[in-house]
Every structure is written in C-alpha cells, then in structure tokens.
Amino acid sequence: MNTKTIIGLEIHVELATKTKMFCSCKNEFGAVPNTNVCPVCLGHPGALPVMNEKAVELALRAGLAFNCDIANDQKMDRKKYFYPDLTKGYQITQFDKPYAQNGYVELSTGKKVGLIEIHMEEDTGKSNHDEEGRTLMDYNRAGVPLIEIVTKPDINSPDEAREFVETLASTLRFLEVSDCIMAQGSMRVDVNINMVNNDTGNKTNIAEIKNMNSIKAIEQALAYEEERQRELLENGEFGIKETRRWDDEKLETIHMRNKEVGNDYRFSVDGDIPEIYLNEDYIKDIEENLPELPTQKQSRYIKEYEMTEYDANLLANDRELAELFEKTNELVNDPKISANWILTELSRRLNETEQSPSTMNLSIENFAKLINLAKDDKVNNNVAKKLLREIYESNEDPEKLAEERNLLQISDSELLEEVVNQVLEENPESIEDIKNGKDRAFGFLVGQAMKKTKGKGNPVEINNLLKEKIGE
C-alpha cells in the first residue's frame, strides 16, 4: 500500500517578557505557586487588562522572521471554555484576525513549510496532580504572553517535523523572543497527523497528540501514529477525529477525548481591550533591527570563513556560541582555529560545568589570549589545554600564568640550534638509521631535543633544524 503522511503542527511559545500579557505580574519560571498573581490575571470582577507592548514587539519579530504578512489592525477575542486553568472562564486570544499570516520556515532540503498564521494569546495556569489524586492549581503561568504558530499540513515525516521544530526554536532564541525550553513549558508542541492511501484516496481522520515535552517525543509519537494509522487503512478503517496523548513509558499514544469543534468555544470580541493599530513605521523599525538569523549566519560562515557545514551549523544555531566565536575571532583573526577551540576544548568545559558562554567566568579576552599563545607557538597545545582548564574557573591572564610557571615555549633559533647539534653529536647511530630509511629514529631525535629543553622547545623549529642538519 502506497501511503503519504500528512502532519501539521500547533506550537505554543511563551514570550520572554518581564511581565505578563495584560498585567504587571512577573513572567517567571519556578516561582512559589500562586505568588505571581493579581486581580487581573485571576479574573476578578472589575479588573481591566492592559496590553503588554513588549509582548507585541516580540510577537512581531517572530512574524517578520518567518516571512509573514503583518496585519496593521489587531483585536483580541475571548475563547470560552469550562476548565480550572483560567479562573475567569475564558482565554484572551486572537480568533479570526491573527496578527501574522502566510509565512514559511525553510528546511535544509529547501522545502518551505507554510505557516497558516501566528496569533497572540495568554497562557493558562498549570495543573499539578498529587499522589492522592487531587489536582492543585498554580496560576503563576496564567496570563503569560504566548504566540501560537500554526503550520500548513506540509510536513510529511517525523524527521521533517523534528527539523522544523529545531529550526523554529533556534530562530526564536536568536530573536530573543523565547528561550524555547520544552522541559519548562516555554515551548509546547501539539501535532496533527493523518495518512492517505495514495492508491484509493482514502484518509484516516486527524489525530491531535498532546503532552509532548521533547523533540524526541515528537518524533517517537509521530512514528507510532504512522504505524497505527497505516494499520487502520490496511483494515479499511479510518479512526475517529480525536485528541491523544503521548506516554513516554509505554512509548505509545493514548486516546484522551473526541476532538472539540470551534463552536464549543463560543468566541467573542473582548470588549475590555481596545483595538490596536500598528503603523508601518513601527513594523519597519522592528524588521530593520532583526538580527542575522541562523540559516543566514551558517551560509556566511561557510562562504566567508571556509568553515565546514557541520562546524558552521553548530555555531550558527546557538546564539551565545556564535557571539562568542565572532568576538573571539576579532582578537585571534583565524576563524578555523577560533572555531576549533570553541567547539572542542571550551565546549567540553561548558558541558562539564553545565554552563553557557554568558554564565562562564572566563572572559573572551583571556580566552583569545590563550588561543593566540598556542597559535603563535608560545606554548604547545597540551600546555594550552591545561591552562584552559585552570583559567576557565579563575579567569587569570594565561600569558602571565605561563610566564610565572616557566611554560612559554622556546623559539630562540640560536639556542635550539645548539640543542640540536648536541643531540646529533650524542646520537650518530640515529643519523645512520634515518639515512637507511628508519623513520622512527627521527622521532627519537626530536624527543631527545624536547627532553633537553624540558618540553619547552618549539617542535616545529626543532623538526626543521634536524631535517636541515641531517640533510647536510
């Protein structure tokens, strides 16, 4: 049976504002439950919402970066439903007039996944279930600004879905729109999937899958649904339009409820929030101040610095690493060496300490000094790596530290020539071995010279001098 998978995504992204969407309560993860609340976000009678201007700005950044058409006139609506996560009994959102439409996200294959819309709304509270079966509500998250990104059903495999989400999250982090940490709920993904039998045209009904807290879970859930829905088609069945959840332990999707329809929400205009008009100058100013995006940065690194696609991708898709690389390279003036140190030795330190470039103690100036010491052969690579382990915590000047500990490499040609002459005089049999094609003897002579300089001789200079002398 020849089948095609059809996937659409609905992605909720919390905006990185200091306060909530319609009140001055803190937008803060991990606070003591129900401490970041007020009459507005708790929906007390008579409390009036006031729009967060920064939230609108961040939302526009996302819309513009994803190539959307931006609407000048905005209104907010009420989405009504009975559930305890919003005490006022409705969610403030955008129903029929989203602020951004008709955008796209381009994948590495060149395929463009279309965006139906991006709309602004407020987040809901969080339900916490205890061991006694009770549900405890934390309203700190209620009212936090969100954007919901709705794709067209253009995705055709779990792998494409994974890349789309990774690309989207990377871009939003670069824009400083959101940190997109799925484990903390600042990015939440619902997937809609069904399958079509290309031979008969029969389709399964769409299943929406919720409760996925990682990109891996998205891939696994979609792969499971592909198999489940393929079996339905093979048996001449179509399933029901339903909402399912992903079970990380059983590694399967489980039926939750039949899918709601739009009429269940009884949308209406929110009369407490005036209509908003975004003039063209305001939109243009935000667009002109967008940073270079990851795909653009990656292409530039490959073209301008002749970097491998793999290295360029690692740097370009992490804003902090990219900034660290560019500032370091300004001082080192060698992009390949700078990238190599960041992606190997420094990344190892960052991973071990669970830090990021912005939280580490090591300054860019001292990091660049260390790279230049190795680049200019003032210390060998092994010494430089040991120094990095130390200055990563202390942020000491690496050159001063190397001088104090007598670690600087000897590159004095006259002194090294004297050492090489001594080694050759003491080991005439090795010279004969080299002339007879025994290459190991050359390495022995290099080792003897390094030993005489207590490991501080410049190995490149020693190699060149030995070749010159033996050739004579």
C-alpha positions, 0 to 999 in steps of 0.5 A, a space after each residue: 500500500 502506497 501511503 503519504 503522511 500528512 502532519 501539521 503542527 500547533 506550537 505554543 511559545 511563551 514570550 520572554 517578557 518581564 511581565 505578563 500579557 495584560 498585567 504587571 505580574 512577573 513572567 517567571 519560571 519556578 516561582 512559589 505557586 500562586 505568588 505571581 498573581 493579581 486581580 487581573 490575571 485571576 479574573 476578578 470582577 472589575 479588573 481591566 487588562 492592559 496590553 503588554 507592548 513588549 509582548 507585541 514587539 516580540 510577537 512581531 519579530 517572530 512574524 517578520 522572521 518567518 516571512 509573514 504578512 503583518 496585519 496593521 489592525 489587531 483585536 483580541 477575542 475571548 475563547 470560552 471554555 469550562 476548565 480550572 486553568 483560567 479562573 475567569 472562564 475564558 482565554 484572551 486570544 486572537 480568533 479570526 484576525 491573527 496578527 501574522 499570516 502566510 509565512 514559511 520556515 525553510 528546511 535544509 532540503 529547501 522545502 518551505 513549510 507554510 505557516 497558516 498564521 501566528 496569533 497572540 494569546 495568554 497562557 493558562 495556569 498549570 495543573 499539578 496532580 498529587 499522589 492522592 489524586 487531587 489536582 492543585 492549581 498554580 496560576 503563576 503561568 496564567 496570563 503569560 504572553 504566548 504566540 501560537 504558530 500554526 503550520 500548513 499540513 506540509 510536513 510529511 515525516 517525523 524527521 521533517 517535523 523534528 527539523 522544523 521544530 529545531 529550526 523554529 526554536 533556534 530562530 526564536 532564541 536568536 530573536 530573543 523572543 523565547 528561550 524555547 525550553 520544552 522541559 519548562 513549558 516555554 515551548 509546547 508542541 501539539 501535532 496533527 497527523 493523518 495518512 492517505 492511501 495514495 492508491 484509493 484516496 482514502 484518509 484516516 481522520 486527524 489525530 491531535 497528540 498532546 503532552 509532548 515535552 521533547 523533540 524526541 517525543 515528537 518524533 517517537 509519537 509521530 512514528 507510532 501514529 504512522 504505524 497505527 494509522 497505516 494499520 487502520 487503512 490496511 483494515 479499511 478503517 479510518 479512526 475517529 477525529 480525536 485528541 491523544 496523548 503521548 506516554 513516554 513509558 509505554 512509548 505509545 499514544 493514548 486516546 484522551 477525548 473526541 476532538 472539540 469543534 470551534 463552536 464549543 468555544 463560543 468566541 467573542 470580541 473582548 470588549 475590555 481591550 481596545 483595538 490596536 493599530 500598528 503603523 508601518 513605521 513601527 513594523 519597519 523599525 522592528 524588521 530593520 533591527 532583526 538580527 542575522 538569523 541562523 540559516 543566514 549566519 551558517 551560509 556566511 560562515 561557510 562562504 566567508 570563513 571556509 568553515 565546514 557545514 557541520 562546524 558552521 551549523 553548530 555555531 550558527 544555531 546557538 546564539 551565545 556560541 556564535 557571539 562568542 566565536 565572532 568576538 573571539 575571532 576579532 582578537 585571534 583573526 583565524 576563524 578555523 582555529 577560533 572555531 576549533 577551540 570553541 567547539 572542542 576544548 571550551 565546549 567540553 568545559 561548558 558541558 562539564 560545568 553545565 554552563 553557557 558562554 554568558 554564565 562562564 567566568 572566563 572572559 573572551 579576552 583571556 580566552 583569545 589570549 590563550 588561543 593566540 599563545 598556542 597559535 603563535 607557538 608560545 606554548 604547545 597545545 597540551 600546555 594550552 589545554 591545561 591552562 584552559 582548564 585552570 583559567 576557565 574557573 579563575 579567569 587569570 591572564 594565561 600569558 602571565 600564568 605561563 610566564 610565572 610557571 616557566 611554560 612559554 615555549 622556546 623559539 630562540 633559533 640560536 639556542 635550539 640550534 645548539 640543542 640540536 647539534 648536541 643531540 646529533 653529536 650524542 646520537 650518530 647511530 640515529 643519523 645512520 638509521 634515518 639515512 637507511 630509511 628508519 623513520 622512527 629514529 627521527 622521532 627519537 631525535 626530536 624527543 631527545 631535543 624536547 627532553 633537553 629543553 624540558 618540553 619547552 622547545 618549539 617542535 616545529 623549529 626543532 623538526 626543521 633544524 634536524 631535517 636541515 642538519 641531517 640533510 647536510 
